[in-house]
Amino acid sequence: MSLDGTKIQANASRHKALSWAYADRLEAQLQAEVAGLMECAEQADAQNLPDGLSLPEEIALRQARLAALAEAKRTIEIRAQERYAREKAAFDEKVAKRQAQEKATGKKPGGRPPTPPEAGPTATDQVNLTDAESRIMPVSGGGFEQAYNAQAAVDMDTALIVEHPLTDHVNDVHEIEPALVKLGALPEALGTVAHLVADTGYFSAANVAACEAQKITPSLASGRQPHPPPVWERFTEPLPAPPDADAVTRMRHRMQTPAGRRRYARRKTTLEPVFGILKHVLGFRQFLLRGLAAVRGEWTLLCLAYNLKRLHTLRAAGAAAQAA
């Protein structure tokens, strides 16, 4: 099984994104305007108001905007809390690893100690006012778009999409464990997933351990490799891995073997054509619906359309092979 993701544009413009810093400035401005209008309303009998100015309407309009701002800020705060929890867990793991290393060697680990994360929203944290569940994400070719992260787990032999999670996570590192849950719930008739191949965006020690816990052999790239690789490396076996090697070391050693290199090389020929057909042949480059639940349904429908097209091709190829 090969796993990868692609960014698909949401039905929202990134120019409709509201940052935490701008929300604070706009909130202060609207509150000052409401206070000024209320004061003007109290003195309305004593002064002439401009023609067409309705104080109750203007006050109600700004109060509605303040309520929308408060809701947007609550969304940003919730996301900031989730990010802090993830960063705090990663920070604690790094600190524990350094402490264990210092205890084992009696020396302080080299390099700078990890920096603890800061709680709360940052000035650049954003929420989109058109589709609040979409996120600004980097896209291939450079630049950023308001998008969703559409994932696909593809069978390497048939190029059929077996699972198709869709998330609002910018990075792919959090997608391994949810994918493992879905792959573990597949019908027995489809067989058992033996290998999972993914690029560097999915690599972490926790993800490698999670794959092995599910009795799935992971091949997660842990760094960029020279391209093309030296010819002798492609056909020679590496030195044996240490007997006490951890899961990450064992995986890296396995991926340096000729068989491991061949398996990982199939990733591009498995996934890139799938996303190419979805985007270029079927012409799907932007979601029509809004909100995570609705967009997931749209992504499911698209993957079903692709699988029907692919099954038709496989059936025709099988019939041709039988006739030959």
Buried (B, 14 or more C-beta within 10 A) or exposed (E): BBBBBBBBBBBBBBEBBBBBBBBBEBBEEBBEBBEEBEEBBEEEEEEEEEEEEEBEEBBEBBBEBBEEBEEBBEBBBEBBEEBBEBBEEBBEBBEEEBEEEEEEEEEEBEEEEBEEBEEEBEEEBBBBBBBBBBBBBEEEEEEBBBBBBBBBBBBBEBBBBBBBBBBBBBBBBBBBBBBBEBBEEBEEEEEEBEBBBBBEBBBBBBBBBBBBEBEBBBBBBBEEBEEEEEEEBEEEEBEEBEEEEEBBEBBBBBBBEEEBBEBBEBBEEBBEBBBEBBBEEEEBEEBEBBBBEBBBEBBEEBBEBBBEEBEEEEEEEEEEEEEE
